[in-house]
Amino acid sequence: MLIAGFNTQEHAHGGLYLSAKVALLQFRVDRQFQATDAAADEVQRALLELVEATHQAPGEPRSASLHLDPGQTLGM
């Protein structure tokens, strides 16, 4: 009976190893897409709140709809 030599590089190029690596990369990309979608949803909600907060009533001057002190920003 012959025993094959131990090739230390074979594991890095074997089909199972490559399939596992691709699956891990696909999982990471999917997770990043989900995080990006969640962040985009939060931005959209914040923008809707800003629009509602700054919506002016008919006949009301524009400056009356939003008051900011000098140096104050709308950052979160």
C-alpha positions as CSV (number, residue, x, y, z in Angstrom):
1,M,0.0,0.0,0.0
2,L,1.3,3.4,-1.0
3,I,0.7,6.4,1.2
4,A,0.5,9.7,-0.7
5,G,2.9,12.4,0.3
6,F,1.6,15.2,2.5
7,N,1.2,18.3,0.4
8,T,0.9,21.4,2.7
9,Q,-0.4,23.6,-0.2
10,E,-3.2,21.3,-1.3
11,H,-5.5,22.4,1.5
12,A,-5.3,26.0,0.3
13,H,-6.4,25.2,-3.2
14,G,-8.8,22.3,-2.5
15,G,-12.4,22.5,-3.6
16,L,-13.9,22.3,-0.1
17,Y,-11.6,25.0,1.2
18,L,-12.4,27.3,-1.7
19,S,-16.2,26.7,-1.3
20,A,-16.0,27.5,2.4
21,K,-14.0,30.7,1.7
22,V,-16.6,31.8,-1.0
23,A,-19.4,31.1,1.4
24,L,-17.7,33.1,4.1
25,L,-17.2,36.0,1.7
26,Q,-20.8,35.8,0.6
27,F,-22.0,35.9,4.2
28,R,-19.8,39.0,4.9
29,V,-21.1,40.8,1.8
30,D,-24.7,40.0,2.7
31,R,-24.2,41.3,6.3
32,Q,-22.7,44.5,4.9
33,F,-25.7,45.0,2.6
34,Q,-28.0,44.4,5.5
35,A,-26.1,47.0,7.6
36,T,-26.2,49.5,4.7
37,D,-29.9,49.0,4.2
38,A,-30.5,49.5,7.9
39,A,-28.4,52.7,7.9
40,A,-30.3,54.0,4.8
41,D,-33.6,53.3,6.6
42,E,-32.5,55.3,9.6
43,V,-31.4,58.2,7.4
44,Q,-34.7,58.2,5.6
45,R,-36.6,58.2,9.0
46,A,-34.4,61.1,10.2
47,L,-35.1,63.0,7.0
48,L,-38.8,62.5,7.3
49,E,-38.7,63.7,10.9
50,L,-36.7,66.8,9.8
51,V,-39.2,67.6,7.1
52,E,-42.0,67.3,9.6
53,A,-40.2,69.4,12.1
54,T,-39.4,72.1,9.6
55,H,-42.7,72.0,7.7
56,Q,-44.1,75.5,7.8
57,A,-47.8,76.4,8.1
58,P,-49.3,78.4,5.2
59,G,-48.6,82.1,5.6
60,E,-46.0,81.5,8.3
61,P,-42.5,83.0,7.7
62,R,-39.8,80.5,6.8
63,S,-37.7,81.5,9.8
64,A,-40.4,80.5,12.2
65,S,-40.3,76.9,11.2
66,L,-36.8,76.1,12.6
67,H,-34.8,78.0,15.2
68,L,-31.1,77.4,15.5
69,D,-28.7,79.2,17.7
70,P,-25.4,80.5,16.2
71,G,-23.1,77.5,15.9
72,Q,-25.8,75.0,16.5
73,T,-26.2,72.2,13.9
74,L,-28.8,69.6,12.9
75,G,-26.3,66.8,13.6
76,M,-27.4,63.7,15.4
